[in-house]
Amino acid sequence: MPTVLRVKGYRFIIFTNDHIPPHIHVQHAEGAAKVELDPIRIVEYYQLNRRQLNEIVLIIEENREFLLLKWQEFQGD
């Protein structure tokens, strides 16, 4: 499970051989989330508050193209 980005204490991970749609797993000391990349949508989260979820979405918006490229790199499409 490669970490593809680290920002503000968040670790953005793509599991190899994962399922579609393209998504990213986000880990933080306080919790975790799973976010679809196209369109950006929080699918599930655990022990993160609304401010943290908004921050995650902003980080993904700023890095969306990079994250989609990494998704394609790891998933082969």
C-alpha positions in Angstrom: 0.0 0.0 0.0 2.1 2.8 -1.3 1.9 6.3 0.3 1.7 8.7 -2.7 1.3 12.0 -0.7 1.8 13.4 2.8 0.3 16.8 3.7 -0.5 18.3 7.1 -0.3 15.0 8.9 -2.5 13.2 6.4 -1.1 10.2 4.6 -2.7 9.5 1.1 -2.5 5.8 0.1 -3.5 3.8 -2.9 -3.8 0.1 -2.4 -2.4 -2.0 -5.3 -4.9 -4.1 -7.2 -7.8 -2.2 -5.7 -11.2 -1.8 -7.2 -12.8 0.9 -9.2 -13.9 3.7 -9.0 -10.6 5.5 -8.5 -10.3 6.4 -4.8 -7.7 7.2 -2.2 -7.4 6.1 1.4 -6.4 8.8 3.9 -4.9 8.1 7.3 -4.3 10.5 10.1 -3.3 10.0 13.7 -7.0 10.6 14.7 -8.8 8.5 12.1 -9.1 7.6 8.4 -11.2 8.2 5.3 -11.9 6.8 1.9 -12.5 9.3 -0.9 -13.5 8.8 -4.5 -11.4 10.9 -6.9 -13.8 11.4 -9.9 -15.9 13.1 -8.7 -14.4 13.9 -5.3 -16.7 12.3 -2.7 -16.1 11.1 0.8 -17.3 7.5 0.8 -16.5 6.6 4.4 -14.7 8.0 7.4 -13.8 7.1 11.0 -13.1 9.4 13.9 -12.5 12.5 11.8 -14.4 15.8 12.3 -16.0 18.0 9.7 -13.0 20.4 9.6 -10.6 17.5 8.9 -12.9 16.1 6.2 -13.1 19.5 4.5 -9.3 19.8 4.7 -8.9 16.4 3.1 -11.2 17.4 0.3 -9.2 20.6 -0.3 -5.9 18.7 -0.4 -7.4 16.2 -2.9 -8.8 19.0 -5.0 -5.3 20.6 -5.2 -3.7 17.3 -6.0 -6.4 15.5 -8.0 -4.6 15.2 -11.3 -1.5 13.8 -9.5 -3.6 11.3 -7.5 -5.5 10.1 -10.6 -2.2 9.6 -12.4 -0.9 7.6 -9.4 -4.2 5.6 -9.4 -3.6 4.7 -13.1 0.0 3.8 -12.4 -0.8 1.4 -9.6 -4.0 -0.1 -11.2 -2.8 -0.3 -14.7 -5.6 1.8 -16.2 
